[in-house]
Amino acid sequence: MTGDFLKGRLSAQDVLKISDEVHRAEEGTWGEIVPMIVSQSTPGRSAEWTLTLVLLLLTGPLTLIDPGHWSFWLAEIALVAIAILLPPYVFRAFPSLRRRLIPREDLRAAVHGRAIVELENVRLRHTKKRTGVLLMVSWHERKVVVLGDEAVAQAVRPDEWEALTAEFADDLRSGRLPEGFTTAIRKVGQVLRKHFPCTGENADEIKNDLVIKI
């Protein structure tokens, strides 16, 4: 249900609590909130090639110890093979290393780009009043994005989301994923009630479920 990358971090009960929090947060507002968590947004090969290059630079001089010996070529082939094949296993064992090998701006741009794509995928651009909001966590990057549809983008200043996303990112780094989600959803609801209050009947246009993607 939750994907391998969330094992031990998010239980079935946590998922239900998040869904319930979305329902409560949407009361009294025209806004529609979709909570989402994706495993990663950055291309895996980018960091892998960076680590491969680092390994080659570090191990290359070792092959020059005795270049005239027949074993030189075997060592060269072995080191190149290790440098190419090792990175994927390293990143599985140490996911945080991937973040350190990708420039911060590239990480931010990749996560924001993924959020733009997902905003359309979950049909948040198709609500009646264009008041959909995506609250997306990109797990391996430990990044949080709040992205609103047209009406939300026009009414809500970006700095209204900044404290919320920064606090949620701190929760992620501290291992408080479920608590971070429920707190962030509650605060998104507060912002939406301020800008898009609704006193009449307001049926759900989009399911309140947590969306989990690779």
Contacts in CASP RR format, 6 or more apart in sequence:
PFRMAT RR
TARGET T0000
AUTHOR 0000-0000-0000
METHOD contacts of the structure
MODEL  1
MTGDFLKGRLSAQDVLKISDEVHRAEEGTWGEIVPMIVSQSTPGRSAEWT
LTLVLLLLTGPLTLIDPGHWSFWLAEIALVAIAILLPPYVFRAFPSLRRR
LIPREDLRAAVHGRAIVELENVRLRHTKKRTGVLLMVSWHERKVVVLGDE
AVAQAVRPDEWEALTAEFADDLRSGRLPEGFTTAIRKVGQVLRKHFPCTG
ENADEIKNDLVIKI
1 12 0 8 1.000
1 15 0 8 1.000
1 212 0 8 1.000
2 10 0 8 1.000
2 12 0 8 1.000
2 15 0 8 1.000
2 212 0 8 1.000
3 39 0 8 1.000
3 212 0 8 1.000
3 214 0 8 1.000
5 39 0 8 1.000
5 139 0 8 1.000
5 140 0 8 1.000
5 214 0 8 1.000
6 37 0 8 1.000
6 139 0 8 1.000
6 177 0 8 1.000
6 212 0 8 1.000
9 175 0 8 1.000
9 177 0 8 1.000
10 37 0 8 1.000
10 177 0 8 1.000
10 178 0 8 1.000
11 178 0 8 1.000
14 177 0 8 1.000
14 178 0 8 1.000
14 181 0 8 1.000
15 209 0 8 1.000
15 210 0 8 1.000
17 178 0 8 1.000
17 182 0 8 1.000
18 35 0 8 1.000
18 178 0 8 1.000
18 181 0 8 1.000
18 182 0 8 1.000
18 185 0 8 1.000
18 210 0 8 1.000
19 208 0 8 1.000
19 209 0 8 1.000
19 210 0 8 1.000
20 208 0 8 1.000
21 181 0 8 1.000
21 182 0 8 1.000
21 185 0 8 1.000
21 186 0 8 1.000
22 33 0 8 1.000
22 34 0 8 1.000
22 35 0 8 1.000
22 185 0 8 1.000
22 208 0 8 1.000
23 204 0 8 1.000
23 208 0 8 1.000
24 186 0 8 1.000
25 33 0 8 1.000
25 185 0 8 1.000
25 186 0 8 1.000
25 188 0 8 1.000
25 189 0 8 1.000
25 190 0 8 1.000
25 192 0 8 1.000
26 32 0 8 1.000
26 33 0 8 1.000
26 189 0 8 1.000
26 192 0 8 1.000
26 202 0 8 1.000
26 204 0 8 1.000
26 208 0 8 1.000
28 193 0 8 1.000
28 197 0 8 1.000
28 198 0 8 1.000
28 199 0 8 1.000
28 202 0 8 1.000
29 131 0 8 1.000
29 189 0 8 1.000
29 192 0 8 1.000
29 193 0 8 1.000
29 196 0 8 1.000
29 197 0 8 1.000
29 198 0 8 1.000
29 202 0 8 1.000
30 128 0 8 1.000
30 129 0 8 1.000
30 131 0 8 1.000
30 192 0 8 1.000
30 196 0 8 1.000
30 197 0 8 1.000
30 198 0 8 1.000
30 202 0 8 1.000
31 127 0 8 1.000
31 129 0 8 1.000
31 131 0 8 1.000
31 132 0 8 1.000
31 133 0 8 1.000
31 152 0 8 1.000
31 189 0 8 1.000
31 192 0 8 1.000
31 196 0 8 1.000
31 198 0 8 1.000
32 124 0 8 1.000
32 127 0 8 1.000
32 131 0 8 1.000
32 132 0 8 1.000
32 133 0 8 1.000
32 204 0 8 1.000
32 205 0 8 1.000
32 206 0 8 1.000
33 132 0 8 1.000
33 133 0 8 1.000
33 135 0 8 1.000
33 185 0 8 1.000
33 188 0 8 1.000
33 189 0 8 1.000
33 192 0 8 1.000
33 208 0 8 1.000
34 122 0 8 1.000
34 124 0 8 1.000
34 132 0 8 1.000
34 133 0 8 1.000
34 134 0 8 1.000
34 135 0 8 1.000
34 206 0 8 1.000
34 211 0 8 1.000
35 135 0 8 1.000
35 181 0 8 1.000
35 185 0 8 1.000
35 210 0 8 1.000
35 211 0 8 1.000
36 118 0 8 1.000
36 122 0 8 1.000
36 134 0 8 1.000
36 135 0 8 1.000
36 136 0 8 1.000
36 137 0 8 1.000
36 210 0 8 1.000
36 211 0 8 1.000
36 212 0 8 1.000
36 213 0 8 1.000
37 136 0 8 1.000
37 137 0 8 1.000
37 138 0 8 1.000
37 139 0 8 1.000
37 177 0 8 1.000
37 210 0 8 1.000
37 211 0 8 1.000
37 212 0 8 1.000
37 213 0 8 1.000
38 114 0 8 1.000
38 118 0 8 1.000
38 136 0 8 1.000
38 137 0 8 1.000
38 138 0 8 1.000
38 139 0 8 1.000
38 212 0 8 1.000
38 213 0 8 1.000
38 214 0 8 1.000
39 139 0 8 1.000
39 140 0 8 1.000
39 213 0 8 1.000
39 214 0 8 1.000
40 98 0 8 1.000
40 138 0 8 1.000
40 139 0 8 1.000
40 140 0 8 1.000
40 141 0 8 1.000
41 107 0 8 1.000
41 110 0 8 1.000
41 111 0 8 1.000
41 113 0 8 1.000
41 114 0 8 1.000
41 138 0 8 1.000
41 141 0 8 1.000
41 143 0 8 1.000
42 98 0 8 1.000
42 102 0 8 1.000
42 106 0 8 1.000
42 107 0 8 1.000
42 110 0 8 1.000
42 111 0 8 1.000
42 140 0 8 1.000
42 141 0 8 1.000
43 110 0 8 1.000
44 91 0 8 1.000
44 98 0 8 1.000
46 102 0 8 1.000
46 106 0 8 1.000
47 87 0 8 1.000
47 91 0 8 1.000
47 97 0 8 1.000
47 98 0 8 1.000
47 101 0 8 1.000
47 102 0 8 1.000
48 87 0 8 1.000
48 88 0 8 1.000
48 91 0 8 1.000
49 87 0 8 1.000
50 101 0 8 1.000
50 102 0 8 1.000
51 86 0 8 1.000
51 87 0 8 1.000
51 90 0 8 1.000
51 91 0 8 1.000
51 97 0 8 1.000
51 101 0 8 1.000
52 83 0 8 1.000
52 84 0 8 1.000
52 87 0 8 1.000
55 79 0 8 1.000
55 82 0 8 1.000
55 83 0 8 1.000
55 86 0 8 1.000
55 87 0 8 1.000
56 79 0 8 1.000
56 80 0 8 1.000
56 83 0 8 1.000
59 79 0 8 1.000
59 82 0 8 1.000
59 83 0 8 1.000
60 79 0 8 1.000
62 75 0 8 1.000
62 79 0 8 1.000
63 72 0 8 1.000
63 75 0 8 1.000
63 76 0 8 1.000
63 79 0 8 1.000
66 72 0 8 1.000
90 97 0 8 1.000
91 97 0 8 1.000
91 98 0 8 1.000
95 140 0 8 1.000
98 140 0 8 1.000
99 107 0 8 1.000
99 140 0 8 1.000
99 141 0 8 1.000
99 142 0 8 1.000
102 110 0 8 1.000
107 141 0 8 1.000
107 143 0 8 1.000
108 143 0 8 1.000
110 138 0 8 1.000
110 141 0 8 1.000
111 136 0 8 1.000
111 138 0 8 1.000
111 141 0 8 1.000
111 143 0 8 1.000
111 145 0 8 1.000
112 145 0 8 1.000
112 147 0 8 1.000
114 136 0 8 1.000
114 138 0 8 1.000
115 134 0 8 1.000
115 136 0 8 1.000
115 145 0 8 1.000
115 147 0 8 1.000
116 147 0 8 1.000
118 134 0 8 1.000
118 136 0 8 1.000
118 211 0 8 1.000
118 213 0 8 1.000
119 125 0 8 1.000
119 134 0 8 1.000
119 147 0 8 1.000
119 148 0 8 1.000
119 149 0 8 1.000
122 134 0 8 1.000
122 206 0 8 1.000
122 211 0 8 1.000
123 206 0 8 1.000
124 132 0 8 1.000
124 133 0 8 1.000
124 134 0 8 1.000
124 148 0 8 1.000
124 149 0 8 1.000
124 206 0 8 1.000
125 132 0 8 1.000
125 149 0 8 1.000
125 150 0 8 1.000
126 205 0 8 1.000
127 149 0 8 1.000
127 205 0 8 1.000
127 206 0 8 1.000
128 205 0 8 1.000
129 151 0 8 1.000
129 196 0 8 1.000
130 149 0 8 1.000
130 150 0 8 1.000
130 151 0 8 1.000
130 152 0 8 1.000
131 149 0 8 1.000
131 151 0 8 1.000
131 152 0 8 1.000
131 192 0 8 1.000
131 196 0 8 1.000
132 148 0 8 1.000
132 149 0 8 1.000
132 151 0 8 1.000
132 152 0 8 1.000
132 206 0 8 1.000
133 146 0 8 1.000
133 147 0 8 1.000
133 148 0 8 1.000
133 149 0 8 1.000
133 152 0 8 1.000
133 188 0 8 1.000
133 192 0 8 1.000
134 145 0 8 1.000
134 146 0 8 1.000
134 147 0 8 1.000
134 148 0 8 1.000
135 144 0 8 1.000
135 145 0 8 1.000
135 146 0 8 1.000
135 181 0 8 1.000
135 184 0 8 1.000
135 185 0 8 1.000
135 188 0 8 1.000
136 144 0 8 1.000
136 145 0 8 1.000
136 146 0 8 1.000
136 147 0 8 1.000
137 143 0 8 1.000
137 144 0 8 1.000
137 168 0 8 1.000
137 172 0 8 1.000
137 177 0 8 1.000
137 181 0 8 1.000
138 144 0 8 1.000
138 145 0 8 1.000
139 172 0 8 1.000
142 169 0 8 1.000
142 172 0 8 1.000
142 173 0 8 1.000
143 169 0 8 1.000
144 165 0 8 1.000
144 168 0 8 1.000
144 169 0 8 1.000
144 172 0 8 1.000
144 184 0 8 1.000
145 165 0 8 1.000
146 161 0 8 1.000
146 164 0 8 1.000
146 165 0 8 1.000
146 184 0 8 1.000
146 188 0 8 1.000
148 156 0 8 1.000
151 196 0 8 1.000
152 192 0 8 1.000
152 195 0 8 1.000
152 196 0 8 1.000
155 195 0 8 1.000
155 196 0 8 1.000
156 191 0 8 1.000
156 195 0 8 1.000
160 191 0 8 1.000
161 191 0 8 1.000
164 184 0 8 1.000
164 187 0 8 1.000
164 188 0 8 1.000
164 191 0 8 1.000
165 184 0 8 1.000
167 180 0 8 1.000
167 183 0 8 1.000
167 184 0 8 1.000
168 180 0 8 1.000
168 181 0 8 1.000
168 183 0 8 1.000
168 184 0 8 1.000
171 177 0 8 1.000
171 179 0 8 1.000
171 180 0 8 1.000
171 183 0 8 1.000
172 180 0 8 1.000
181 210 0 8 1.000
END
